[in-house]
């Protein structure tokens, strides 16, 4: 199945990967800065999920969510925190 996740701004992929690496390394994961998507294998191993490179159609939705959830969830939490911080700083001016 073709991957359908696309960024709205094509040039933002690098910045999103850098952000993912920063967030996940702050959470204590070993992240390869050249390929931050590799962190999913560390999370899968931690969860006992048999994730492998390539096609993973054998995984249930629950298992896939246990791998992707912590990554996306932590990224969203950090984005919200940064936005709240920015709003707070703007209201103090």
SETIRO-406498 format. One record per atom (N, C-alpha, C): residue number from 1; atom name; z, y negated, x negated. Coordinates in nm, 4 decimals, m for minus. Atoms other than C-alpha are relative to their C-alpha. Layout:
# residues N
[NUM "CA" [Z Y X]]
...
END
This chain:
# residues 93
[1 "N" [0.0000 0.1171 m0.0847]]
[1 "CA" [0.0000 0.0000 0.0000]]
[1 "C" [0.0000 m0.1238 m0.0895]]
[2 "N" [0.0076 0.1233 0.0779]]
[2 "CA" [m0.0915 m0.3421 m0.1341]]
[2 "C" [0.1238 m0.0843 0.0245]]
[3 "N" [m0.1161 0.0876 m0.0118]]
[3 "CA" [0.1919 m0.5798 m0.2015]]
[3 "C" [m0.0428 m0.1284 0.0689]]
[4 "N" [0.0396 0.1175 m0.0786]]
[4 "CA" [0.1813 m0.8646 0.0480]]
[4 "C" [0.0882 m0.1208 m0.0246]]
[5 "N" [m0.0849 0.1142 0.0298]]
[5 "CA" [0.4604 m1.0844 m0.0848]]
[5 "C" [m0.0742 m0.0950 m0.0923]]
[6 "N" [0.0666 0.1008 0.0809]]
[6 "CA" [0.2984 m1.4008 m0.2091]]
[6 "C" [0.0803 m0.1282 0.0095]]
[7 "N" [m0.0685 0.1286 m0.0032]]
[7 "CA" [0.4549 m1.7291 m0.3067]]
[7 "C" [m0.0905 m0.1015 0.0687]]
[8 "N" [0.0785 0.1040 m0.0657]]
[8 "CA" [0.3472 m2.0293 m0.1049]]
[8 "C" [m0.0677 m0.0903 m0.1016]]
[9 "N" [0.0560 0.0803 0.1079]]
[9 "CA" [0.2886 m2.2192 m0.4274]]
[9 "C" [m0.0330 0.0967 m0.1136]]
[10 "N" [0.0378 m0.1011 0.0988]]
[10 "CA" [0.0887 m1.9923 m0.6614]]
[10 "C" [0.0600 m0.0214 m0.1385]]
[11 "N" [m0.0543 0.0285 0.1328]]
[11 "CA" [0.2164 m2.1652 m0.9768]]
[11 "C" [0.1506 0.0167 m0.0095]]
[12 "N" [m0.1459 m0.0107 m0.0006]]
[12 "CA" [0.5800 m2.1066 m0.8753]]
[12 "C" [0.0500 0.1373 m0.0443]]
[13 "N" [m0.0435 m0.1364 0.0338]]
[13 "CA" [0.5870 m1.7347 m0.9693]]
[13 "C" [0.0852 0.0024 m0.1262]]
[14 "N" [m0.0753 0.0024 0.1254]]
[14 "CA" [0.7046 m1.8055 m1.3243]]
[14 "C" [0.1387 m0.0586 0.0180]]
[15 "N" [m0.1303 0.0628 m0.0240]]
[15 "CA" [0.9829 m2.0360 m1.2067]]
[15 "C" [0.0897 0.0915 0.0823]]
[16 "N" [m0.0790 m0.0945 m0.0794]]
[16 "CA" [1.0951 m1.7796 m0.9475]]
[16 "C" [0.0508 0.1158 m0.0851]]
[17 "N" [m0.0426 m0.1068 0.0898]]
[17 "CA" [1.1040 m1.5081 m1.2129]]
[17 "C" [0.1110 m0.0479 m0.0932]]
[18 "N" [m0.1052 0.0569 0.0853]]
[18 "CA" [1.3077 m1.7363 m1.4419]]
[18 "C" [0.1302 m0.0144 0.0781]]
[19 "N" [m0.1184 0.0173 m0.0855]]
[19 "CA" [1.5453 m1.8113 m1.1536]]
[19 "C" [0.0659 0.1353 0.0262]]
[20 "N" [m0.0522 m0.1348 m0.0224]]
[20 "CA" [1.5818 m1.4392 m1.0772]]
[20 "C" [0.0746 0.0489 m0.1229]]
[21 "N" [m0.0636 m0.0431 0.1251]]
[21 "CA" [1.6611 m1.3685 m1.4426]]
[21 "C" [0.1333 m0.0716 m0.0193]]
[22 "N" [m0.1223 0.0782 0.0172]]
[22 "CA" [1.9203 m1.6474 m1.4526]]
[22 "C" [0.1090 0.0478 0.0950]]
[23 "N" [m0.0984 m0.0395 m0.1015]]
[23 "CA" [2.0935 m1.5457 m1.1292]]
[23 "C" [0.0541 0.1397 m0.0273]]
[24 "N" [m0.0446 m0.1380 0.0186]]
[24 "CA" [2.1051 m1.1746 m1.2024]]
[24 "C" [0.0760 0.0184 m0.1314]]
[25 "N" [m0.0770 m0.0103 0.1245]]
[25 "CA" [2.2227 m1.2218 m1.5612]]
[25 "C" [0.1387 m0.0604 0.0193]]
[26 "N" [m0.1314 0.0574 m0.0315]]
[26 "CA" [2.5031 m1.4445 m1.4295]]
[26 "C" [0.0857 0.0978 0.0802]]
[27 "N" [m0.0724 m0.1025 m0.0762]]
[27 "CA" [2.5977 m1.1532 m1.2020]]
[27 "C" [0.0372 0.1194 m0.0871]]
[28 "N" [m0.0402 m0.1042 0.0926]]
[28 "CA" [2.6371 m0.9339 m1.5103]]
[28 "C" [m0.1024 0.1089 m0.0257]]
[29 "N" [0.1048 m0.0986 0.0226]]
[29 "CA" [2.3096 m0.7432 m1.5086]]
[29 "C" [m0.0760 m0.0321 m0.1277]]
[30 "N" [0.0850 0.0187 0.1171]]
[30 "CA" [2.0999 m0.6898 m1.8199]]
[30 "C" [m0.1407 m0.0275 0.0505]]
[31 "N" [0.1310 0.0404 m0.0503]]
[31 "CA" [1.7782 m0.8746 m1.7495]]
[31 "C" [m0.0936 m0.0262 m0.1173]]
[32 "N" [0.1040 0.0258 0.0982]]
[32 "CA" [1.4639 m0.8638 m1.9603]]
[32 "C" [m0.0679 m0.1309 0.0411]]
[33 "N" [0.0588 0.1285 m0.0395]]
[33 "CA" [1.3518 m1.2298 m1.9596]]
[33 "C" [m0.1525 0.0052 0.0138]]
[34 "N" [0.1455 m0.0126 m0.0103]]
[34 "CA" [0.9897 m1.1160 m2.0028]]
[34 "C" [m0.0422 0.0739 0.1262]]
[35 "N" [0.0298 m0.0730 m0.1233]]
[35 "CA" [1.0098 m0.8935 m1.6931]]
[35 "C" [0.1276 0.0137 0.0836]]
[36 "N" [m0.1248 m0.0033 m0.0764]]
[36 "CA" [1.3013 m0.9848 m1.4644]]
[36 "C" [m0.0019 0.0992 0.1157]]
[37 "N" [0.0060 m0.0981 m0.1080]]
[37 "CA" [1.1766 m0.7397 m1.1995]]
[37 "C" [0.0594 0.1344 m0.0407]]
[38 "N" [m0.0581 m0.1252 0.0494]]
[38 "CA" [1.3096 m0.4583 m1.4188]]
[38 "C" [0.1463 0.0156 0.0412]]
[39 "N" [m0.1416 m0.0062 m0.0387]]
[39 "CA" [1.6623 m0.5471 m1.3015]]
[39 "C" [0.0194 0.0916 0.1211]]
[40 "N" [m0.0119 m0.0872 m0.1169]]
[40 "CA" [1.5893 m0.3504 m0.9850]]
[40 "C" [0.0304 0.1439 m0.0385]]
[41 "N" [m0.0283 m0.1366 0.0430]]
[41 "CA" [1.6032 m0.0280 m1.1847]]
[41 "C" [0.1474 0.0166 m0.0370]]
[42 "N" [m0.1433 m0.0037 0.0307]]
[42 "CA" [1.9520 m0.1121 m1.3100]]
[42 "C" [0.0827 0.0052 0.1284]]
[43 "N" [m0.0709 0.0007 m0.1285]]
[43 "CA" [2.0664 m0.1861 m0.9547]]
[43 "C" [m0.0151 0.1352 0.0687]]
[44 "N" [0.0244 m0.1308 m0.0626]]
[44 "CA" [1.9071 0.1356 m0.8258]]
[44 "C" [0.0859 0.1074 m0.0655]]
[45 "N" [m0.0811 m0.0988 0.0724]]
[45 "CA" [2.0803 0.3403 m1.0946]]
[45 "C" [0.1471 m0.0148 0.0381]]
[46 "N" [m0.1386 0.0290 m0.0385]]
[46 "CA" [2.4124 0.1732 m1.0104]]
[46 "C" [0.0307 0.0532 0.1402]]
[47 "N" [m0.0159 m0.0433 m0.1387]]
[47 "CA" [2.3605 0.2626 m0.6421]]
[47 "C" [m0.0291 0.1496 0.0188]]
[48 "N" [0.0356 m0.1417 m0.0109]]
[48 "CA" [2.2465 0.6192 m0.7173]]
[48 "C" [m0.1298 0.0237 0.0759]]
[49 "N" [0.1276 m0.0085 m0.0714]]
[49 "CA" [1.8987 0.5551 m0.5770]]
[49 "C" [m0.1103 0.0365 m0.0997]]
[50 "N" [0.1026 m0.0475 0.0938]]
[50 "CA" [1.6058 0.7418 m0.7399]]
[50 "C" [m0.1254 m0.0868 m0.0021]]
[51 "N" [0.1137 0.0916 0.0090]]
[51 "CA" [1.3810 0.4400 m0.7948]]
[51 "C" [m0.0762 0.0289 m0.1295]]
[52 "N" [0.0826 m0.0237 0.1181]]
[52 "CA" [1.0907 0.4967 m1.0314]]
[52 "C" [m0.1124 m0.1018 m0.0020]]
[53 "N" [0.1134 0.0925 0.0094]]
[53 "CA" [0.8011 0.2879 m1.1571]]
[53 "C" [m0.1148 0.0557 0.0825]]
[54 "N" [0.1112 m0.0427 m0.0833]]
[54 "CA" [0.5022 0.2972 m0.9274]]
[54 "C" [0.0414 0.0135 0.1455]]
[55 "N" [m0.0194 m0.0199 m0.1440]]
[55 "CA" [0.4993 0.4204 m0.5710]]
[55 "C" [0.1352 0.0655 0.0286]]
[56 "N" [m0.1313 m0.0514 m0.0378]]
[56 "CA" [0.8392 0.4811 m0.4084]]
[56 "C" [0.0077 0.0252 0.1505]]
[57 "N" [0.0055 m0.0249 m0.1435]]
[57 "CA" [0.7359 0.5875 m0.0588]]
[57 "C" [0.1030 0.0991 0.0495]]
[58 "N" [m0.1021 m0.0976 m0.0385]]
[58 "CA" [1.0019 0.8577 m0.0616]]
[58 "C" [0.1338 m0.0661 0.0337]]
[59 "N" [m0.1264 0.0687 m0.0269]]
[59 "CA" [1.2778 0.5954 m0.0374]]
[59 "C" [0.0090 m0.0403 0.1462]]
[60 "N" [m0.0213 0.0476 m0.1370]]
[60 "CA" [1.4281 0.5174 0.2998]]
[60 "C" [0.0114 m0.1523 m0.0029]]
[61 "N" [m0.0160 0.1449 m0.0089]]
[61 "CA" [1.4457 0.1589 0.4220]]
[61 "C" [0.1387 m0.0412 m0.0468]]
[62 "N" [m0.1379 0.0295 0.0407]]
[62 "CA" [1.8195 0.1706 0.3660]]
[62 "C" [0.0113 m0.0012 m0.1524]]
[63 "N" [m0.0062 m0.0065 0.1461]]
[63 "CA" [1.7774 0.2753 0.0034]]
[63 "C" [m0.0721 m0.1189 m0.0635]]
[64 "N" [0.0758 0.1130 0.0530]]
[64 "CA" [1.5127 0.0104 m0.0615]]
[64 "C" [0.0789 m0.1298 0.0184]]
[65 "N" [m0.0813 0.1184 m0.0258]]
[65 "CA" [1.7399 m0.2513 0.0952]]
[65 "C" [0.1191 m0.0115 m0.0929]]
[66 "N" [m0.1132 0.0015 0.0930]]
[66 "CA" [2.0273 m0.1505 m0.1300]]
[66 "C" [m0.0426 m0.0456 m0.1387]]
[67 "N" [0.0517 0.0460 0.1288]]
[67 "CA" [1.8058 m0.2294 m0.4279]]
[67 "C" [m0.0409 m0.1470 0.0097]]
[68 "N" [0.0516 0.1366 m0.0120]]
[68 "CA" [1.6310 m0.5467 m0.3081]]
[68 "C" [0.0997 m0.0994 0.0555]]
[69 "N" [m0.0969 0.0892 m0.0627]]
[69 "CA" [1.9204 m0.6882 m0.1081]]
[69 "C" [0.0843 m0.0795 m0.0967]]
[70 "N" [m0.0812 0.0759 0.0949]]
[70 "CA" [2.1450 m0.7786 m0.3992]]
[70 "C" [m0.0806 m0.1038 m0.0788]]
[71 "N" [0.0830 0.0939 0.0764]]
[71 "CA" [1.8577 m0.9452 m0.5835]]
[71 "C" [m0.0312 m0.1222 0.0858]]
[72 "N" [0.0368 0.1109 m0.0880]]
[72 "CA" [1.7261 m1.1550 m0.2952]]
[72 "C" [0.1215 m0.0727 0.0546]]
[73 "N" [m0.1213 0.0619 m0.0552]]
[73 "CA" [2.0719 m1.2141 m0.1510]]
[73 "C" [0.0666 m0.0925 m0.0990]]
[74 "N" [m0.0608 0.0853 0.1025]]
[74 "CA" [2.2089 m1.3492 m0.4773]]
[74 "C" [m0.0860 m0.1217 m0.0299]]
[75 "N" [0.0890 0.1144 0.0225]]
[75 "CA" [1.9028 m1.5684 m0.5249]]
[75 "C" [0.0162 m0.1027 0.1123]]
[76 "N" [m0.0150 0.0913 m0.1138]]
[76 "CA" [1.9414 m1.7157 m0.1751]]
[76 "C" [0.1350 m0.0714 m0.0064]]
[77 "N" [m0.1327 0.0626 0.0112]]
[77 "CA" [2.3154 m1.7755 m0.2237]]
[77 "C" [m0.0002 m0.1109 m0.1042]]
[78 "N" [0.0051 0.1009 0.1058]]
[78 "CA" [2.2436 m1.9622 m0.5461]]
[78 "C" [m0.0842 m0.1198 0.0437]]
[79 "N" [0.0816 0.1115 m0.0489]]
[79 "CA" [1.9673 m2.1701 m0.3822]]
[79 "C" [0.0788 m0.0859 0.0984]]
[80 "N" [m0.0824 0.0742 m0.0962]]
[80 "CA" [2.2047 m2.2673 m0.0998]]
[80 "C" [0.1064 m0.0805 m0.0741]]
[81 "N" [m0.1028 0.0700 0.0778]]
[81 "CA" [2.4777 m2.3546 m0.3508]]
[81 "C" [m0.0590 m0.1229 m0.0693]]
[82 "N" [0.0648 0.1117 0.0678]]
[82 "CA" [2.2371 m2.5742 m0.5478]]
[82 "C" [m0.0374 m0.1111 0.0981]]
[83 "N" [0.0362 0.1004 m0.1018]]
[83 "CA" [2.1143 m2.7480 m0.2304]]
[83 "C" [0.1238 m0.0740 0.0492]]
[84 "N" [m0.1237 0.0649 m0.0443]]
[84 "CA" [2.4713 m2.8147 m0.1140]]
[84 "C" [0.0524 m0.0949 m0.1071]]
[85 "N" [m0.0439 0.0849 0.1108]]
[85 "CA" [2.5577 m2.9521 m0.4565]]
[85 "C" [m0.0837 m0.1277 m0.0064]]
[86 "N" [0.0890 0.1162 0.0040]]
[86 "CA" [2.2555 m3.1811 m0.4497]]
[86 "C" [0.0288 m0.0937 0.1169]]
[87 "N" [m0.0324 0.0829 m0.1161]]
[87 "CA" [2.3368 m3.3027 m0.0978]]
[87 "C" [0.1323 m0.0731 m0.0191]]
[88 "N" [m0.1301 0.0618 0.0261]]
[88 "CA" [2.6956 m3.3680 m0.1991]]
[88 "C" [m0.0123 m0.1149 m0.0993]]
[89 "N" [0.0187 0.1057 0.1004]]
[89 "CA" [2.5857 m3.5681 m0.5036]]
[89 "C" [m0.0748 m0.1182 0.0591]]
[90 "N" [0.0757 0.1089 m0.0613]]
[90 "CA" [2.3378 m3.7707 m0.2967]]
[90 "C" [0.0859 m0.0805 0.0969]]
[91 "N" [m0.0827 0.0715 m0.0978]]
[91 "CA" [2.5995 m3.8581 m0.0322]]
[91 "C" [0.1080 m0.0822 m0.0676]]
[92 "N" [m0.1025 0.0740 0.0728]]
[92 "CA" [2.8402 m3.9869 m0.2981]]
[92 "C" [m0.0553 m0.1273 m0.0623]]
[93 "N" [0.0616 0.1175 0.0617]]
[93 "CA" [2.5924 m4.2500 m0.4187]]
[93 "C" [0.0029 m0.1184 0.0914]]
END
